[in-house]
Structures are given as C-alpha cells and as structure tokens.
Amino acid sequence: MHIADVTMFHAPASGGVRTYLQAKQRSLAARADHRHSLLVPGAERDSLGEMHTLPARRLPLGQGYRFPLRREPWRDRLLALSPDLIEAGDPYVTAWAALEAGQRLGVPVVGFYHSDLPRLMGDRFGAGVRRRLQRYVADLYARFDSVLAPCRAMAERLADWGVPRVRVQPLGVDLATFHPDRADPAWRASLGLPEDTRLLVFAGRNSREKHIDVLLRTLQHLGRPYHLLLMGPGMPTRVPDNVTVIARYCDRREVARALASADAMLHAGTRETFGLVALEAMACGLPVVGARAGALIENVPLGGGRLCAPRDAADMARAVAELFLHDPAGSGRHARRHVARRYHWDRVVDGLLDHYATLTPAGGAPAIARHG
C-alpha cells in the first residue's frame, strides 16, 4: 500500500505532528509491502526520496510554519504521487487538496484532526468565531472517509458537531530516545543548581494555551528548593529566581536528557489534544503534574502523576508538594511502564495500518471514496 501524508503542520521547530509523521515514516520504511510519501510546505519545490515540498509563504511569527494559499499545486502533486490512500493532517488548504485528489484517484482520504481549531481561535477571538469554525470543521471533516482524533475527548467533540466515522488514534513515543537512561548526573550542576534541588521541567512552545504564566506563578508559590526549567522557543525571559529558561528550539535528545535528569514535569496546558511531551516525560521516568483538562485527563495515569484545577497556580503548587510528600521516583517508574505498554510507535502504526486496511481491504483497491 502506498500512503501519502500531506500537511502544513511541518516545520523545523514544529512539535507533535512532525514527530508523528517522522515516526510513521520510519516504521513504514521497515515494511516491505508499504510505501510512504510525505508532502509538506517548503521554500521551494523539491523532492528527496519520499519527502516532497511545495513552496508556501512563511507565516509571520509562525515559528517556521508555512501556509499554502492555492490548493491546485497540492492536489496536482498528490495526483502525480498516485497513492492508494491519502491522510490530511491539517484543516486548511491541503485538506481540500487531499479531498479533490482522492476523488479524482478514487482512493480513500483520511483526515487527522490534530489541533482543536475552534477552541484555540475561540479563546483568542470569542464565541462567535468559535461557532463559525465549528461549522467549518464539521463541514470539512464530514467529507473524509475516516477521521482520526488523538484522544477520546476530541473524538467525542467531533461527533457532537455531527462529524461521522471518527476513530481515536493515539500517537506514540520513541521509547529508546525518551528513556530513564538519558539522565545526566552533571545536568543540574550545568544549570548552577545544588544537588538537593527539586527540579521541575516543561518543554514546548510558549503559546497561549500552554499557560506558561501559570507555571511561573506556581514556582512563586512553591519557592525553594523547587526549580523550574522552561525549554522552547519564545519562552519568557523575565522569570522568578527559581526558574531557568532555554528560549530556543531544543532537539529531541536534548529534551530527553533534561526530562530524564529532572524530578517531575509541569504542564498547565488546557487545550492538549494528545499532550505528547507529557508522554515523553513519563517515558523518561517522570511523574507529571498537569491541568485536569484536554488529553492530560486521559493520558496521565492514576499513580503516574497528579492533576490540578486548570489555570490555578495555587492548586498546581499544592499538587506538586503532595507529589513530593510521597514517592515521586516510584510514580515515575509507574508512568514509564504505562507508556511502554500503550504507546510504542510500532504498536501505534500497526493499529493505524489495520484501520487503513478497512478502507482499502485489498491494500490498494479503495473500499470507499465519498468526498462530495
């Protein structure tokens, strides 16, 4: 089976979607009966192996993301690739191009709903924008042969909006890269911290829905010996004395070393559709203290961390203090076992391919193609 993924959510410093696509590409490359093509925006038209780019405008302040404006070049490139199945990973121009290409080729098209667009934009621009975007999302995703959502809450929300054929499709974790063995005994000293520091960490983008301000207020409540390391582009530089900032893109191995060398992760995000970095932290043997919201409710297991009231720094500080009153290292070991059982990338891709097979049962002959 030849699978083609297309999305604008792919940039040098991008997060979960890029991680998903790279892991999927690696897993499929090891399977002789599958071929995987990836079509994403770039500075120019190019192809390197099965990686294809088409030119698109760079978004101002968009952390490297590029936004396609015309669907025709994307549709035509997908037609030239002639896959047996197309997966669209964003709700914008490339999604419509994928639907058009699928209709012309007579192959199924899957929509992966990675990001909760109505809530993210509604938070910024109000309830009217949220309602209009809900109607847009419902209209677009009803056209796909199957819709994937990374958590149960998001799948239920799509179904409530009237989107049919929704399936929960979790992402996975690179259990070799994100492993307790990545711990570096010299890491704390490199940050200028004493050995008895209770080191907390968050890695990701500084976007509104991550609520980095809540993390900073939490550390003000906690005081010493607690210390927070913030890693990622756009992080604030004016922070409390017990916060250290690495305000740049950090690669996976650097993040893994920091996670494995810390004591716990803090995550105040309220709009997570999967919360991959929380799973990566747990894979490194860290318990997670997170907001009781979004996918964190589903993905932080009982005994593997603590949940607190959303956007409530005092309650998050309470949850952190309670975690350290017990056995945070034991919670971290439980979290690692939980992730290893459920989120190995090969297991995730196996489940995805089983689902694809229901859409193309002969591994190439389309079962359905309803893109009207």
Secondary structure by P-SEA (a helix, b strand, c coil): cbbbbbcccccccccaaaaaaaaaaaaaaacccbbbbbbbbcccccccccbbbbbbbbcccccbbbbbccaaaaaaaaaaacccbbbbccccaaaaaaaaaaaaacbbbbbbcccaaaaaaaacccaaaaaaaaaaaaaaaaaccbbbbccaaaaaaaaaacccbbbbbbbbccccccccccccccccccccccccccccccccccccccaaaaaaaaaaaacccbbbbbbccccccccccccccccccccaaaaaaaaaacccccccccccccaaaaaaaaaabbbbbcccccccccccccccccccccccaaaaaaaaaaaaaccaaaaaaaaaaaaaacccaaaaaaaaaaaaaaaccccccccccccc
